[in-house]
Amino acid sequence: MDRGKQREIASKGGKAAHQKGTAHEWTSEEAREAGRKGGMASHRRKQEQTPAAETHEDQAVASGNIEQMMGTDNLP
């Protein structure tokens, strides 16, 4: 089913529920909690998409350590 058709059906269901008086009305506290949960889920997905471990070279670039980048940080 395409998105437009699905949206149309959902809209009709929502309108019917409001007319019948059985539709859910969000309190500000419920809305706040739902927004918080959505934000946490979004943040978690973003963290899962980034690589977990940095390489030695990545750490050197991030810190700006030229010797470490060149591999000469362990020379006498």
HTML snippet that shows the backbone in 3Dmol.js (N, CA, C, O; Angstrom):
<script src="https://3Dmol.org/build/3Dmol-min.js"></script>
<div id="view" style="width:600px;height:400px;position:relative"></div>
<script>
const pdb = `
ATOM      1  N   MET A   1       0.859  -1.178   0.000  1.00  0.00           N
ATOM      2  CA  MET A   1       0.000   0.000   0.000  1.00  0.00           C
ATOM      3  C   MET A   1       0.899   1.233   0.000  1.00  0.00           C
ATOM      4  O   MET A   1       1.871   1.303   0.752  1.00  0.00           O
ATOM      5  N   ASP A   2       0.570   2.190  -0.839  1.00  0.00           N
ATOM      6  CA  ASP A   2       1.404   3.392  -0.911  1.00  0.00           C
ATOM      7  C   ASP A   2       1.128   4.303   0.288  1.00  0.00           C
ATOM      8  O   ASP A   2       0.093   4.196   0.946  1.00  0.00           O
ATOM      9  N   ARG A   3       2.066   5.188   0.550  1.00  0.00           N
ATOM     10  CA  ARG A   3       1.997   6.077   1.726  1.00  0.00           C
ATOM     11  C   ARG A   3       0.742   6.949   1.724  1.00  0.00           C
ATOM     12  O   ARG A   3       0.130   7.157   2.771  1.00  0.00           O
ATOM     13  N   GLY A   4       0.361   7.453   0.569  1.00  0.00           N
ATOM     14  CA  GLY A   4      -0.799   8.327   0.470  1.00  0.00           C
ATOM     15  C   GLY A   4      -2.079   7.627   0.892  1.00  0.00           C
ATOM     16  O   GLY A   4      -2.886   8.182   1.639  1.00  0.00           O
ATOM     17  N   LYS A   5      -2.261   6.394   0.405  1.00  0.00           N
ATOM     18  CA  LYS A   5      -3.453   5.616   0.738  1.00  0.00           C
ATOM     19  C   LYS A   5      -3.467   5.291   2.232  1.00  0.00           C
ATOM     20  O   LYS A   5      -4.508   5.395   2.880  1.00  0.00           O
ATOM     21  N   GLN A   6      -2.325   4.901   2.775  1.00  0.00           N
ATOM     22  CA  GLN A   6      -2.223   4.568   4.199  1.00  0.00           C
ATOM     23  C   GLN A   6      -2.540   5.795   5.063  1.00  0.00           C
ATOM     24  O   GLN A   6      -3.237   5.693   6.073  1.00  0.00           O
ATOM     25  N   ARG A   7      -2.027   6.934   4.656  1.00  0.00           N
ATOM     26  CA  ARG A   7      -2.266   8.175   5.391  1.00  0.00           C
ATOM     27  C   ARG A   7      -3.751   8.545   5.368  1.00  0.00           C
ATOM     28  O   ARG A   7      -4.308   8.979   6.376  1.00  0.00           O
ATOM     29  N   GLU A   8      -4.380   8.369   4.212  1.00  0.00           N
ATOM     30  CA  GLU A   8      -5.809   8.671   4.063  1.00  0.00           C
ATOM     31  C   GLU A   8      -6.655   7.799   4.998  1.00  0.00           C
ATOM     32  O   GLU A   8      -7.567   8.298   5.657  1.00  0.00           O
ATOM     33  N   ILE A   9      -6.356   6.512   5.053  1.00  0.00           N
ATOM     34  CA  ILE A   9      -7.095   5.590   5.923  1.00  0.00           C
ATOM     35  C   ILE A   9      -6.893   5.959   7.392  1.00  0.00           C
ATOM     36  O   ILE A   9      -7.848   5.964   8.169  1.00  0.00           O
ATOM     37  N   ALA A  10      -5.657   6.266   7.770  1.00  0.00           N
ATOM     38  CA  ALA A  10      -5.370   6.651   9.151  1.00  0.00           C
ATOM     39  C   ALA A  10      -6.090   7.939   9.524  1.00  0.00           C
ATOM     40  O   ALA A  10      -6.582   8.078  10.644  1.00  0.00           O
ATOM     41  N   SER A  11      -6.152   8.869   8.600  1.00  0.00           N
ATOM     42  CA  SER A  11      -6.833  10.133   8.838  1.00  0.00           C
ATOM     43  C   SER A  11      -8.321   9.909   9.098  1.00  0.00           C
ATOM     44  O   SER A  11      -8.899  10.510  10.004  1.00  0.00           O
ATOM     45  N   LYS A  12      -8.930   9.047   8.301  1.00  0.00           N
ATOM     46  CA  LYS A  12     -10.348   8.737   8.494  1.00  0.00           C
ATOM     47  C   LYS A  12     -10.580   8.096   9.862  1.00  0.00           C
ATOM     48  O   LYS A  12     -11.563   8.400  10.537  1.00  0.00           O
ATOM     49  N   GLY A  13      -9.678   7.215  10.262  1.00  0.00           N
ATOM     50  CA  GLY A  13      -9.805   6.571  11.572  1.00  0.00           C
ATOM     51  C   GLY A  13      -9.681   7.572  12.703  1.00  0.00           C
ATOM     52  O   GLY A  13     -10.419   7.497  13.685  1.00  0.00           O
ATOM     53  N   GLY A  14      -8.768   8.494  12.575  1.00  0.00           N
ATOM     54  CA  GLY A  14      -8.588   9.520  13.597  1.00  0.00           C
ATOM     55  C   GLY A  14      -9.784  10.434  13.703  1.00  0.00           C
ATOM     56  O   GLY A  14     -10.214  10.772  14.806  1.00  0.00           O
ATOM     57  N   LYS A  15     -10.327  10.840  12.570  1.00  0.00           N
ATOM     58  CA  LYS A  15     -11.512  11.705  12.563  1.00  0.00           C
ATOM     59  C   LYS A  15     -12.709  10.986  13.177  1.00  0.00           C
ATOM     60  O   LYS A  15     -13.468  11.582  13.941  1.00  0.00           O
ATOM     61  N   ALA A  16     -12.880   9.711  12.846  1.00  0.00           N
ATOM     62  CA  ALA A  16     -13.992   8.935  13.394  1.00  0.00           C
ATOM     63  C   ALA A  16     -13.854   8.794  14.911  1.00  0.00           C
ATOM     64  O   ALA A  16     -14.848   8.880  15.633  1.00  0.00           O
ATOM     65  N   ALA A  17     -12.644   8.581  15.392  1.00  0.00           N
ATOM     66  CA  ALA A  17     -12.428   8.440  16.833  1.00  0.00           C
ATOM     67  C   ALA A  17     -12.736   9.745  17.558  1.00  0.00           C
ATOM     68  O   ALA A  17     -13.291   9.724  18.657  1.00  0.00           O
ATOM     69  N   HIS A  18     -12.388  10.864  16.966  1.00  0.00           N
ATOM     70  CA  HIS A  18     -12.686  12.159  17.584  1.00  0.00           C
ATOM     71  C   HIS A  18     -14.194  12.413  17.620  1.00  0.00           C
ATOM     72  O   HIS A  18     -14.718  12.922  18.611  1.00  0.00           O
ATOM     73  N   GLN A  19     -14.884  12.060  16.544  1.00  0.00           N
ATOM     74  CA  GLN A  19     -16.331  12.253  16.505  1.00  0.00           C
ATOM     75  C   GLN A  19     -17.022  11.369  17.540  1.00  0.00           C
ATOM     76  O   GLN A  19     -18.009  11.773  18.155  1.00  0.00           O
ATOM     77  N   LYS A  20     -16.500  10.170  17.726  1.00  0.00           N
ATOM     78  CA  LYS A  20     -17.081   9.220  18.669  1.00  0.00           C
ATOM     79  C   LYS A  20     -16.720   9.583  20.110  1.00  0.00           C
ATOM     80  O   LYS A  20     -17.413   9.190  21.049  1.00  0.00           O
ATOM     81  N   GLY A  21     -15.631  10.336  20.276  1.00  0.00           N
ATOM     82  CA  GLY A  21     -15.199  10.725  21.610  1.00  0.00           C
ATOM     83  C   GLY A  21     -14.241   9.753  22.265  1.00  0.00           C
ATOM     84  O   GLY A  21     -14.029   9.809  23.476  1.00  0.00           O
ATOM     85  N   THR A  22     -13.661   8.862  21.478  1.00  0.00           N
ATOM     86  CA  THR A  22     -12.744   7.865  22.035  1.00  0.00           C
ATOM     87  C   THR A  22     -11.290   8.126  21.655  1.00  0.00           C
ATOM     88  O   THR A  22     -10.414   7.319  21.969  1.00  0.00           O
ATOM     89  N   ALA A  23     -11.029   9.234  20.990  1.00  0.00           N
ATOM     90  CA  ALA A  23      -9.656   9.550  20.563  1.00  0.00           C
ATOM     91  C   ALA A  23      -8.808   9.924  21.778  1.00  0.00           C
ATOM     92  O   ALA A  23      -9.303  10.494  22.751  1.00  0.00           O
ATOM     93  N   HIS A  24      -7.545   9.597  21.700  1.00  0.00           N
ATOM     94  CA  HIS A  24      -6.619   9.924  22.787  1.00  0.00           C
ATOM     95  C   HIS A  24      -6.228  11.390  22.709  1.00  0.00           C
ATOM     96  O   HIS A  24      -5.831  11.873  21.649  1.00  0.00           O
ATOM     97  N   GLU A  25      -6.334  12.086  23.801  1.00  0.00           N
ATOM     98  CA  GLU A  25      -5.908  13.484  23.894  1.00  0.00           C
ATOM     99  C   GLU A  25      -4.642  13.512  24.755  1.00  0.00           C
ATOM    100  O   GLU A  25      -4.671  13.098  25.914  1.00  0.00           O
ATOM    101  N   TRP A  26      -3.551  13.990  24.201  1.00  0.00           N
ATOM    102  CA  TRP A  26      -2.277  14.023  24.913  1.00  0.00           C
ATOM    103  C   TRP A  26      -2.275  15.123  25.974  1.00  0.00           C
ATOM    104  O   TRP A  26      -2.687  16.254  25.717  1.00  0.00           O
ATOM    105  N   THR A  27      -1.803  14.768  27.169  1.00  0.00           N
ATOM    106  CA  THR A  27      -1.530  15.795  28.164  1.00  0.00           C
ATOM    107  C   THR A  27      -0.131  16.326  27.887  1.00  0.00           C
ATOM    108  O   THR A  27       0.640  15.696  27.164  1.00  0.00           O
ATOM    109  N   SER A  28       0.197  17.470  28.453  1.00  0.00           N
ATOM    110  CA  SER A  28       1.536  18.013  28.214  1.00  0.00           C
ATOM    111  C   SER A  28       2.603  17.075  28.774  1.00  0.00           C
ATOM    112  O   SER A  28       3.688  16.958  28.205  1.00  0.00           O
ATOM    113  N   GLU A  29       2.300  16.408  29.883  1.00  0.00           N
ATOM    114  CA  GLU A  29       3.269  15.468  30.472  1.00  0.00           C
ATOM    115  C   GLU A  29       3.488  14.259  29.552  1.00  0.00           C
ATOM    116  O   GLU A  29       4.626  13.828  29.364  1.00  0.00           O
ATOM    117  N   GLU A  30       2.419  13.714  28.985  1.00  0.00           N
ATOM    118  CA  GLU A  30       2.541  12.581  28.064  1.00  0.00           C
ATOM    119  C   GLU A  30       3.334  12.985  26.817  1.00  0.00           C
ATOM    120  O   GLU A  30       4.189  12.235  26.346  1.00  0.00           O
ATOM    121  N   ALA A  31       3.046  14.159  26.297  1.00  0.00           N
ATOM    122  CA  ALA A  31       3.754  14.636  25.108  1.00  0.00           C
ATOM    123  C   ALA A  31       5.235  14.832  25.407  1.00  0.00           C
ATOM    124  O   ALA A  31       6.085  14.487  24.586  1.00  0.00           O
ATOM    125  N   ARG A  32       5.545  15.378  26.569  1.00  0.00           N
ATOM    126  CA  ARG A  32       6.937  15.601  26.968  1.00  0.00           C
ATOM    127  C   ARG A  32       7.680  14.269  27.055  1.00  0.00           C
ATOM    128  O   ARG A  32       8.800  14.142  26.560  1.00  0.00           O
ATOM    129  N   GLU A  33       7.050  13.278  27.686  1.00  0.00           N
ATOM    130  CA  GLU A  33       7.674  11.962  27.849  1.00  0.00           C
ATOM    131  C   GLU A  33       7.880  11.281  26.489  1.00  0.00           C
ATOM    132  O   GLU A  33       8.921  10.668  26.252  1.00  0.00           O
ATOM    133  N   ALA A  34       6.892  11.390  25.601  1.00  0.00           N
ATOM    134  CA  ALA A  34       7.020  10.791  24.267  1.00  0.00           C
ATOM    135  C   ALA A  34       8.160  11.448  23.490  1.00  0.00           C
ATOM    136  O   ALA A  34       8.924  10.762  22.811  1.00  0.00           O
ATOM    137  N   GLY A  35       8.275  12.758  23.587  1.00  0.00           N
ATOM    138  CA  GLY A  35       9.360  13.467  22.915  1.00  0.00           C
ATOM    139  C   GLY A  35      10.716  13.076  23.459  1.00  0.00           C
ATOM    140  O   GLY A  35      11.679  12.943  22.704  1.00  0.00           O
ATOM    141  N   ARG A  36      10.798  12.892  24.766  1.00  0.00           N
ATOM    142  CA  ARG A  36      12.053  12.483  25.397  1.00  0.00           C
ATOM    143  C   ARG A  36      12.466  11.097  24.900  1.00  0.00           C
ATOM    144  O   ARG A  36      13.624  10.873  24.549  1.00  0.00           O
ATOM    145  N   LYS A  37      11.506  10.172  24.873  1.00  0.00           N
ATOM    146  CA  LYS A  37      11.803   8.814  24.409  1.00  0.00           C
ATOM    147  C   LYS A  37      12.233   8.810  22.940  1.00  0.00           C
ATOM    148  O   LYS A  37      13.157   8.092  22.560  1.00  0.00           O
ATOM    149  N   GLY A  38      11.559   9.614  22.123  1.00  0.00           N
ATOM    150  CA  GLY A  38      11.930   9.697  20.707  1.00  0.00           C
ATOM    151  C   GLY A  38      13.328  10.250  20.524  1.00  0.00           C
ATOM    152  O   GLY A  38      14.083   9.772  19.678  1.00  0.00           O
ATOM    153  N   GLY A  39      13.674  11.246  21.308  1.00  0.00           N
ATOM    154  CA  GLY A  39      15.019  11.820  21.241  1.00  0.00           C
ATOM    155  C   GLY A  39      16.081  10.829  21.656  1.00  0.00           C
ATOM    156  O   GLY A  39      17.154  10.768  21.056  1.00  0.00           O
ATOM    157  N   MET A  40      15.784  10.049  22.685  1.00  0.00           N
ATOM    158  CA  MET A  40      16.752   9.045  23.153  1.00  0.00           C
ATOM    159  C   MET A  40      16.950   7.969  22.089  1.00  0.00           C
ATOM    160  O   MET A  40      18.075   7.533  21.849  1.00  0.00           O
ATOM    161  N   ALA A  41      15.869   7.543  21.454  1.00  0.00           N
ATOM    162  CA  ALA A  41      15.972   6.515  20.418  1.00  0.00           C
ATOM    163  C   ALA A  41      16.777   7.029  19.227  1.00  0.00           C
ATOM    164  O   ALA A  41      17.607   6.310  18.669  1.00  0.00           O
ATOM    165  N   SER A  42      16.525   8.271  18.848  1.00  0.00           N
ATOM    166  CA  SER A  42      17.258   8.875  17.737  1.00  0.00           C
ATOM    167  C   SER A  42      18.747   8.962  18.057  1.00  0.00           C
ATOM    168  O   SER A  42      19.591   8.644  17.220  1.00  0.00           O
ATOM    169  N   HIS A  43      19.055   9.390  19.257  1.00  0.00           N
ATOM    170  CA  HIS A  43      20.453   9.518  19.678  1.00  0.00           C
ATOM    171  C   HIS A  43      21.134   8.149  19.679  1.00  0.00           C
ATOM    172  O   HIS A  43      22.285   8.026  19.260  1.00  0.00           O
ATOM    173  N   ARG A  44      20.425   7.125  20.148  1.00  0.00           N
ATOM    174  CA  ARG A  44      20.973   5.777  20.201  1.00  0.00           C
ATOM    175  C   ARG A  44      21.273   5.265  18.795  1.00  0.00           C
ATOM    176  O   ARG A  44      22.306   4.635  18.569  1.00  0.00           O
ATOM    177  N   ARG A  45      20.366   5.537  17.844  1.00  0.00           N
ATOM    178  CA  ARG A  45      20.603   5.096  16.459  1.00  0.00           C
ATOM    179  C   ARG A  45      21.826   5.774  15.876  1.00  0.00           C
ATOM    180  O   ARG A  45      22.608   5.137  15.171  1.00  0.00           O
ATOM    181  N   LYS A  46      22.004   7.054  16.157  1.00  0.00           N
ATOM    182  CA  LYS A  46      23.167   7.783  15.635  1.00  0.00           C
ATOM    183  C   LYS A  46      24.453   7.216  16.212  1.00  0.00           C
ATOM    184  O   LYS A  46      25.455   7.110  15.504  1.00  0.00           O
ATOM    185  N   GLN A  47      24.439   6.850  17.496  1.00  0.00           N
ATOM    186  CA  GLN A  47      25.636   6.286  18.116  1.00  0.00           C
ATOM    187  C   GLN A  47      25.978   4.936  17.515  1.00  0.00           C
ATOM    188  O   GLN A  47      27.152   4.609  17.344  1.00  0.00           O
ATOM    189  N   GLU A  48      24.946   4.137  17.187  1.00  0.00           N
ATOM    190  CA  GLU A  48      25.183   2.815  16.620  1.00  0.00           C
ATOM    191  C   GLU A  48      25.745   2.905  15.206  1.00  0.00           C
ATOM    192  O   GLU A  48      26.406   1.971  14.750  1.00  0.00           O
ATOM    193  N   GLN A  49      25.499   4.001  14.508  1.00  0.00           N
ATOM    194  CA  GLN A  49      25.972   4.149  13.138  1.00  0.00           C
ATOM    195  C   GLN A  49      27.439   4.557  13.066  1.00  0.00           C
ATOM    196  O   GLN A  49      28.082   4.337  12.039  1.00  0.00           O
ATOM    197  N   THR A  50      27.984   5.144  14.127  1.00  0.00           N
ATOM    198  CA  THR A  50      29.378   5.575  14.112  1.00  0.00           C
ATOM    199  C   THR A  50      30.283   4.417  14.499  1.00  0.00           C
ATOM    200  O   THR A  50      29.898   3.583  15.318  1.00  0.00           O
ATOM    201  N   PRO A  51      31.474   4.351  13.928  1.00  0.00           N
ATOM    202  CA  PRO A  51      32.401   3.272  14.285  1.00  0.00           C
ATOM    203  C   PRO A  51      32.764   3.333  15.762  1.00  0.00           C
ATOM    204  O   PRO A  51      32.998   4.409  16.312  1.00  0.00           O
ATOM    205  N   ALA A  52      32.806   2.171  16.392  1.00  0.00           N
ATOM    206  CA  ALA A  52      33.041   2.100  17.835  1.00  0.00           C
ATOM    207  C   ALA A  52      34.493   2.398  18.215  1.00  0.00           C
ATOM    208  O   ALA A  52      34.748   3.103  19.191  1.00  0.00           O
ATOM    209  N   ALA A  53      35.431   1.869  17.456  1.00  0.00           N
ATOM    210  CA  ALA A  53      36.833   2.013  17.836  1.00  0.00           C
ATOM    211  C   ALA A  53      37.582   2.885  16.836  1.00  0.00           C
ATOM    212  O   ALA A  53      37.422   2.734  15.625  1.00  0.00           O
ATOM    213  N   GLU A  54      38.398   3.796  17.351  1.00  0.00           N
ATOM    214  CA  GLU A  54      39.256   4.601  16.488  1.00  0.00           C
ATOM    215  C   GLU A  54      40.597   3.899  16.343  1.00  0.00           C
ATOM    216  O   GLU A  54      41.044   3.203  17.254  1.00  0.00           O
ATOM    217  N   THR A  55      41.231   4.085  15.199  1.00  0.00           N
ATOM    218  CA  THR A  55      42.553   3.515  15.014  1.00  0.00           C
ATOM    219  C   THR A  55      43.584   4.425  15.671  1.00  0.00           C
ATOM    220  O   THR A  55      43.269   5.551  16.056  1.00  0.00           O
ATOM    221  N   HIS A  56      44.787   3.947  15.797  1.00  0.00           N
ATOM    222  CA  HIS A  56      45.893   4.715  16.364  1.00  0.00           C
ATOM    223  C   HIS A  56      46.088   6.000  15.556  1.00  0.00           C
ATOM    224  O   HIS A  56      46.348   7.066  16.115  1.00  0.00           O
ATOM    225  N   GLU A  57      45.959   5.882  14.227  1.00  0.00           N
ATOM    226  CA  GLU A  57      46.141   7.034  13.349  1.00  0.00           C
ATOM    227  C   GLU A  57      45.005   8.050  13.535  1.00  0.00           C
ATOM    228  O   GLU A  57      45.252   9.256  13.552  1.00  0.00           O
ATOM    229  N   ASP A  58      43.775   7.573  13.674  1.00  0.00           N
ATOM    230  CA  ASP A  58      42.635   8.476  13.900  1.00  0.00           C
ATOM    231  C   ASP A  58      42.826   9.282  15.175  1.00  0.00           C
ATOM    232  O   ASP A  58      42.529  10.477  15.212  1.00  0.00           O
ATOM    233  N   GLN A  59      43.325   8.624  16.228  1.00  0.00           N
ATOM    234  CA  GLN A  59      43.552   9.302  17.501  1.00  0.00           C
ATOM    235  C   GLN A  59      44.645  10.352  17.355  1.00  0.00           C
ATOM    236  O   GLN A  59      44.563  11.425  17.953  1.00  0.00           O
ATOM    237  N   ALA A  60      45.663  10.049  16.565  1.00  0.00           N
ATOM    238  CA  ALA A  60      46.762  10.985  16.357  1.00  0.00           C
ATOM    239  C   ALA A  60      46.285  12.220  15.604  1.00  0.00           C
ATOM    240  O   ALA A  60      46.646  13.344  15.954  1.00  0.00           O
ATOM    241  N   VAL A  61      45.480  12.014  14.578  1.00  0.00           N
ATOM    242  CA  VAL A  61      44.957  13.133  13.795  1.00  0.00           C
ATOM    243  C   VAL A  61      44.080  14.003  14.691  1.00  0.00           C
ATOM    244  O   VAL A  61      44.173  15.230  14.651  1.00  0.00           O
ATOM    245  N   ALA A  62      43.238  13.377  15.489  1.00  0.00           N
ATOM    246  CA  ALA A  62      42.335  14.126  16.364  1.00  0.00           C
ATOM    247  C   ALA A  62      43.109  14.943  17.396  1.00  0.00           C
ATOM    248  O   ALA A  62      42.693  16.044  17.755  1.00  0.00           O
ATOM    249  N   SER A  63      44.220  14.412  17.866  1.00  0.00           N
ATOM    250  CA  SER A  63      44.988  15.124  18.892  1.00  0.00           C
ATOM    251  C   SER A  63      46.011  16.086  18.282  1.00  0.00           C
ATOM    252  O   SER A  63      46.552  16.938  18.986  1.00  0.00           O
ATOM    253  N   GLY A  64      46.278  15.956  16.975  1.00  0.00           N
ATOM    254  CA  GLY A  64      47.236  16.839  16.318  1.00  0.00           C
ATOM    255  C   GLY A  64      48.679  16.465  16.623  1.00  0.00           C
ATOM    256  O   GLY A  64      49.570  17.297  16.456  1.00  0.00           O
ATOM    257  N   ASN A  65      48.931  15.256  17.058  1.00  0.00           N
ATOM    258  CA  ASN A  65      50.259  14.793  17.429  1.00  0.00           C
ATOM    259  C   ASN A  65      51.011  14.341  16.169  1.00  0.00           C
ATOM    260  O   ASN A  65      50.783  13.241  15.666  1.00  0.00           O
ATOM    261  N   ILE A  66      51.911  15.201  15.665  1.00  0.00           N
ATOM    262  CA  ILE A  66      52.642  14.925  14.425  1.00  0.00           C
ATOM    263  C   ILE A  66      53.526  13.686  14.567  1.00  0.00           C
ATOM    264  O   ILE A  66      53.558  12.849  13.665  1.00  0.00           O
ATOM    265  N   GLU A  67      54.242  13.557  15.685  1.00  0.00           N
ATOM    266  CA  GLU A  67      55.113  12.395  15.876  1.00  0.00           C
ATOM    267  C   GLU A  67      54.323  11.102  15.841  1.00  0.00           C
ATOM    268  O   GLU A  67      54.760  10.104  15.268  1.00  0.00           O
ATOM    269  N   GLN A  68      53.155  11.133  16.462  1.00  0.00           N
ATOM    270  CA  GLN A  68      52.322   9.949  16.489  1.00  0.00           C
ATOM    271  C   GLN A  68      51.796   9.647  15.080  1.00  0.00           C
ATOM    272  O   GLN A  68      51.718   8.484  14.683  1.00  0.00           O
ATOM    273  N   MET A  69      51.434  10.702  14.321  1.00  0.00           N
ATOM    274  CA  MET A  69      50.935  10.520  12.959  1.00  0.00           C
ATOM    275  C   MET A  69      52.016   9.934  12.072  1.00  0.00           C
ATOM    276  O   MET A  69      51.736   9.085  11.226  1.00  0.00           O
ATOM    277  N   MET A  70      53.271  10.390  12.264  1.00  0.00           N
ATOM    278  CA  MET A  70      54.375   9.944  11.426  1.00  0.00           C
ATOM    279  C   MET A  70      54.924   8.592  11.895  1.00  0.00           C
ATOM    280  O   MET A  70      55.731   7.976  11.200  1.00  0.00           O
ATOM    281  N   GLY A  71      54.493   8.140  13.052  1.00  0.00           N
ATOM    282  CA  GLY A  71      54.997   6.883  13.590  1.00  0.00           C
ATOM    283  C   GLY A  71      56.364   7.033  14.211  1.00  0.00           C
ATOM    284  O   GLY A  71      57.055   6.035  14.414  1.00  0.00           O
ATOM    285  N   THR A  72      56.784   8.273  14.527  1.00  0.00           N
ATOM    286  CA  THR A  72      58.105   8.489  15.087  1.00  0.00           C
ATOM    287  C   THR A  72      58.044   8.774  16.595  1.00  0.00           C
ATOM    288  O   THR A  72      59.055   9.139  17.195  1.00  0.00           O
ATOM    289  N   ASP A  73      56.872   8.610  17.202  1.00  0.00           N
ATOM    290  CA  ASP A  73      56.732   8.919  18.620  1.00  0.00           C
ATOM    291  C   ASP A  73      57.448   7.902  19.511  1.00  0.00           C
ATOM    292  O   ASP A  73      57.672   8.175  20.690  1.00  0.00           O
ATOM    293  N   ASN A  74      57.814   6.730  18.966  1.00  0.00           N
ATOM    294  CA  ASN A  74      58.481   5.712  19.777  1.00  0.00           C
ATOM    295  C   ASN A  74      59.978   5.619  19.507  1.00  0.00           C
ATOM    296  O   ASN A  74      60.661   4.752  20.051  1.00  0.00           O
ATOM    297  N   LEU A  75      60.492   6.529  18.651  1.00  0.00           N
ATOM    298  CA  LEU A  75      61.920   6.489  18.341  1.00  0.00           C
ATOM    299  C   LEU A  75      62.732   7.099  19.505  1.00  0.00           C
ATOM    300  O   LEU A  75      62.268   8.008  20.194  1.00  0.00           O
ATOM    301  N   PRO A  76      63.976   6.563  19.704  1.00  0.00           N
ATOM    302  CA  PRO A  76      64.802   7.094  20.805  1.00  0.00           C
ATOM    303  C   PRO A  76      65.270   8.502  20.574  1.00  0.00           C
ATOM    304  O   PRO A  76      65.968   9.067  21.415  1.00  0.00           O
TER     305      PRO A  76
END
`;
const viewer = $3Dmol.createViewer("view");
viewer.addModel(pdb, "pdb");
viewer.setStyle({}, {cartoon: {color: "spectrum"}});
viewer.zoomTo();
viewer.render();
</script>
